[in-house]
Every structure is written in C-alpha cells, then in structure tokens.
Amino acid sequence: MIKKIFFVLAFALVAQLIVACVDCNCPPYRQFNFTNKGISLNNLNASLPQPMVTTASTISSANYGVHIELITEVISWRKKRTSWGLMQSAYACSCAEDDYKPKEKILSLEIFSNNDYDVTHPKNTDLSLYFNVKQNSGTVSIAKYLESIKEFNYLARYAFDEGVFLQVPPNINKKHKFKFKMTLSDGRILEAETTEVELI
C-alpha cells in the first residue's frame, strides 16, 4: 500500500516538473525605470458611453473632464531572471508583462482656472477638490487616487489615464482654461494648461 502511495506521489511530481518546464517562447521579462518629464492635457466629453477627447469649445459641465497624459522617459532597464519551480505551471504559458517603476512619486495635483470660478474660488485658487479621478467604473477624489498609485507602482505609468472629471459646475464665469500643476517627490513641478472651454 505504501509503495502505491509513493508511486502516485512520484508520478504527480514528475508530471508537475514536465509541465513546469514547458517552453512558452516568452520574450525576456524586463524591468524599466522611468521618469516623468512633462504632462499633456486634452478636454474630454463624457456624454457618450465612453469619455472622448474633444476639441469642442462648449461642453456641458456635467460631462466635462480632462485627459492627462504623462510624458515619460525610460532611464534604465534590466532583464529579470526567470525563476523555475514547481509552481511555474500555474502560469500555464501566460507570459509575464514588463514591469515599469517610476523614479519619483506624484505627491499632489492642483488645478487652477484663469477666471473666477465661484465666490470662494477666485481665479488662480486651487480647484482640485471640485474634480474626481475616474477609476474603473466609478470616481474617487484626487487625494485618494494619489494614495492608491503610491501603494501600487504599476499604476504610476498610467496615472490619471482614465481622466479627471468636474464635479461642481462654475457659477460666475462659464469660460475657463484650467492649469494643472503636478508636484513630484524630487521637487519638480510639471505644468500644462487646457484650451479654453465654455462650461454650460
């Protein structure tokens, strides 16, 4: 009886090793370190099922958002060592994606308008509390979003990629150019400005 149990266990181990050593022809797994060099902004219109970049000069304030594109530069990379083990088959020939790690973290994102927004926000005062970041199927505050990308490095490469959306409409001026100031952990501040938009 013990011999049968030993035989079954040995057979399972050999089968596992054979499966674990299957060559999936995966490219080398690489780790890239990158730095943020700048930001680029585009107005978004969320009136469609999927928010779209727009050049329209008039957008409903309920549908207005801004797409932030991080301009990055790879500063170093290395090939990661492939690790073999009994659990390798759990990946079933699913190749690992390259890993991107930021050199610096995003500490804050401030948003300013060139015009008076409301009674408590004259021009050039921070409006970031009036915007939320789209994340998956909902939105979160900018502060909460920044905490999540500090915790998960892989999100930093695509930070703000789904857009930042206005939550509170203006009640003084309708026409605005929004300036975004992103402060990084190395002390640099990245700035960009949207084109003028009339929020109705």
C-alpha positions in Angstrom: 0.0 0.0 0.0 2.8 2.4 0.9 4.5 1.6 -2.4 1.3 2.5 -4.3 1.1 5.9 -2.4 4.8 6.6 -3.1 4.3 5.7 -6.8 1.3 8.0 -7.2 3.2 10.9 -5.4 6.3 10.3 -7.6 4.2 10.3 -10.7 2.5 13.5 -9.8 5.9 15.1 -9.1 7.3 14.1 -12.4 4.2 15.3 -14.2 4.4 18.6 -12.5 8.1 19.0 -13.4 7.4 18.2 -17.1 4.6 20.7 -17.2 6.6 23.4 -15.3 9.4 23.2 -17.9 7.3 23.8 -20.9 8.9 26.5 -23.1 6.3 29.1 -23.9 8.6 31.2 -26.1 8.1 34.2 -23.9 10.3 37.2 -24.5 12.6 38.2 -21.6 10.9 39.8 -18.7 12.3 43.3 -18.2 12.0 45.9 -15.5 12.1 49.6 -16.7 12.7 52.6 -14.5 11.2 55.8 -15.9 11.0 59.4 -15.0 8.1 61.9 -15.6 9.3 64.7 -18.0 6.0 66.6 -18.5 2.2 66.4 -18.9 -0.1 67.0 -21.8 -3.8 67.8 -21.4 -6.9 67.3 -23.6 -10.5 68.2 -22.9 -12.9 65.2 -22.5 -16.6 64.9 -23.2 -18.3 62.2 -21.2 -21.7 62.5 -22.8 -21.0 59.3 -24.8 -20.8 55.9 -23.1 -17.0 56.2 -23.2 -15.4 59.6 -22.5 -13.8 61.0 -25.7 -11.1 63.6 -26.3 -12.8 66.7 -27.9 -11.8 70.0 -29.5 -15.3 71.4 -28.9 -15.2 74.9 -27.3 -18.5 74.3 -25.4 -19.2 71.3 -23.1 -21.8 70.6 -20.5 -20.2 71.0 -17.1 -21.8 67.6 -16.1 -19.8 65.9 -18.8 -16.5 67.8 -18.7 -13.2 66.1 -18.0 -9.5 66.4 -18.7 -7.3 63.6 -20.0 -3.8 63.8 -18.5 -1.0 62.2 -20.5 2.2 61.7 -18.6 5.3 62.3 -20.8 7.9 59.8 -19.6 11.4 58.7 -20.4 13.0 55.4 -19.7 16.2 55.9 -17.7 17.3 52.3 -17.2 16.2 48.8 -17.6 17.3 45.3 -16.8 16.3 41.8 -17.7 14.8 39.9 -14.9 16.0 36.4 -14.1 13.5 33.6 -14.9 12.7 31.6 -11.9 11.8 27.9 -12.2 9.9 26.0 -9.6 7.2 23.6 -9.0 4.6 26.3 -9.2 5.7 27.5 -12.7 2.8 25.6 -14.3 0.3 27.7 -12.5 1.0 30.4 -15.1 0.1 28.0 -17.9 2.2 29.7 -20.6 1.0 33.2 -19.7 4.0 35.4 -20.4 4.8 38.0 -17.7 4.5 41.6 -18.8 7.3 44.1 -18.5 7.5 45.9 -15.2 7.6 49.8 -15.1 8.7 51.6 -11.9 8.7 55.4 -11.5 11.8 57.1 -10.3 9.7 59.7 -8.5 6.2 59.6 -7.0 3.4 62.1 -7.7 2.8 64.0 -4.5 -0.1 66.3 -5.5 -2.2 67.6 -8.4 -3.5 71.1 -8.2 -6.0 72.6 -10.7 -6.4 76.4 -11.3 -8.6 78.4 -13.6 -7.7 81.7 -15.4 -11.2 83.1 -14.4 -13.2 83.4 -11.2 -15.0 80.1 -10.6 -17.3 80.8 -7.7 -17.5 83.1 -4.7 -15.0 81.1 -2.7 -12.7 80.3 -5.7 -11.4 83.4 -7.5 -9.1 82.9 -10.4 -5.8 81.1 -9.6 -7.1 79.3 -6.5 -6.9 75.5 -6.2 -10.0 73.7 -7.6 -8.7 70.2 -7.2 -11.5 69.4 -4.7 -14.0 70.1 -7.5 -12.6 67.2 -9.6 -12.6 63.5 -9.2 -10.5 60.9 -11.0 -12.2 58.1 -13.0 -11.1 54.7 -11.7 -12.6 51.6 -13.1 -16.4 52.1 -13.1 -16.5 55.0 -10.6 -14.6 58.1 -9.5 -12.5 58.9 -6.5 -11.0 62.1 -5.1 -7.6 63.2 -6.4 -6.1 62.7 -2.9 -7.5 59.1 -2.6 -6.3 58.3 -6.1 -2.8 59.5 -5.4 -2.7 57.3 -2.3 -3.6 54.3 -4.5 -0.8 54.9 -7.0 1.7 55.3 -4.2 0.7 51.8 -3.0 0.7 50.1 -6.4 3.7 51.1 -8.5 2.3 49.6 -11.7 -0.5 52.2 -11.7 2.0 55.1 -11.8 2.8 54.6 -15.5 -0.8 55.2 -16.4 -1.7 57.7 -13.7 -4.9 59.7 -14.5 -5.2 57.9 -17.8 -9.0 57.5 -17.5 -9.5 61.2 -16.9 -10.2 63.8 -14.2 -13.8 64.9 -14.2 -15.5 68.1 -12.9 -18.0 67.5 -10.1 -19.0 71.1 -9.3 -20.1 73.5 -12.1 -18.9 77.1 -12.2 -21.4 79.8 -11.1 -19.6 83.0 -12.0 -17.8 82.7 -15.3 -18.5 80.0 -17.9 -15.3 80.2 -19.9 -12.2 78.6 -18.4 -8.7 77.5 -19.1 -7.5 75.0 -16.5 -3.9 74.9 -15.4 -2.7 71.6 -13.9 0.3 71.6 -11.6 1.7 68.1 -10.7 4.3 68.1 -7.8 6.8 65.2 -7.8 8.8 63.7 -4.9 12.1 65.1 -6.4 10.7 68.7 -6.0 9.9 69.3 -9.7 6.6 70.7 -10.7 5.1 69.7 -14.1 2.6 72.2 -15.6 0.2 72.3 -18.5 -3.0 74.2 -19.5 -6.1 73.1 -21.3 -7.6 75.0 -24.2 -10.4 77.4 -23.3 -13.8 75.7 -22.8 -17.2 77.1 -22.1 -19.0 75.1 -19.4 -22.7 75.2 -19.9 
